[in-house]
Amino acid sequence: MLVLSRKQEEAIVVVGDDGFEPLLKVTVLEIKHGKVRLGIEAPADVPVHRWEIWERIQSESLPGKAS
């Protein structure tokens, strides 16, 4: 796990294999009352989910899982 510190309005970028095309830009929008609000910019074809939603999607798509 890479751990980075960012202040409000600072961002990180995740780039693709070519090292130039950004896949995600994550910006710290607000830090207040122990909560951090993040803004995420991604191409329309890149799904972005909260972790717990992604886990649910993965468990529901397992082969042999009844709907």
C-alpha positions as CSV (number, residue, x, y, z in Angstrom):
1,M,0.0,0.0,0.0
2,L,1.3,3.4,-0.9
3,V,0.5,6.0,1.8
4,L,0.5,9.7,0.8
5,S,-0.3,12.8,2.7
6,R,-2.4,15.5,0.9
7,K,-3.8,18.8,2.1
8,Q,-7.2,20.2,1.1
9,E,-7.2,21.0,-2.7
10,E,-4.2,18.8,-3.3
11,A,-4.5,15.7,-5.6
12,I,-2.9,12.5,-6.7
13,V,-3.0,10.9,-10.1
14,V,-3.0,7.2,-11.2
15,V,-1.7,6.7,-14.7
16,G,-2.0,3.9,-17.2
17,D,0.7,1.6,-18.5
18,D,2.1,4.2,-20.8
19,G,2.9,6.4,-17.9
20,F,1.2,9.5,-19.4
21,E,-2.5,8.9,-19.7
22,P,-4.2,9.5,-16.3
23,L,-6.7,6.9,-15.3
24,L,-7.8,8.6,-12.0
25,K,-7.3,11.9,-10.4
26,V,-8.2,12.0,-6.7
27,T,-8.5,15.5,-5.1
28,V,-9.0,16.2,-1.4
29,L,-12.0,18.6,-1.4
30,E,-12.6,19.0,2.2
31,I,-11.4,17.8,5.6
32,K,-14.0,18.5,8.4
33,H,-15.1,16.8,11.6
34,G,-12.9,13.8,11.1
35,K,-14.2,13.2,7.5
36,V,-12.4,13.6,4.2
37,R,-14.4,14.4,1.0
38,L,-12.7,13.2,-2.1
39,G,-13.3,14.2,-5.7
40,I,-12.5,11.5,-8.3
41,E,-12.1,12.2,-12.0
42,A,-12.0,9.2,-14.3
43,P,-12.8,8.4,-17.9
44,A,-16.5,7.4,-18.4
45,D,-15.4,3.8,-19.2
46,V,-13.5,3.4,-15.8
47,P,-15.9,2.3,-13.1
48,V,-15.4,3.9,-9.7
49,H,-17.1,2.4,-6.6
50,R,-16.9,2.7,-2.9
51,W,-15.0,-0.4,-1.6
52,E,-18.0,-2.0,0.1
53,I,-20.0,-1.7,-3.1
54,W,-17.2,-3.2,-5.2
55,E,-17.1,-6.1,-2.7
56,R,-20.8,-6.7,-3.1
57,I,-20.6,-6.6,-6.9
58,Q,-17.7,-9.1,-6.8
59,S,-19.5,-11.5,-4.5
60,E,-22.7,-11.3,-6.6
61,S,-20.8,-12.1,-9.8
62,L,-19.1,-15.3,-8.5
63,P,-19.9,-18.3,-10.7
64,G,-22.6,-20.5,-9.2
65,K,-24.0,-17.7,-7.0
66,A,-27.8,-17.8,-6.9
67,S,-29.4,-14.4,-7.6
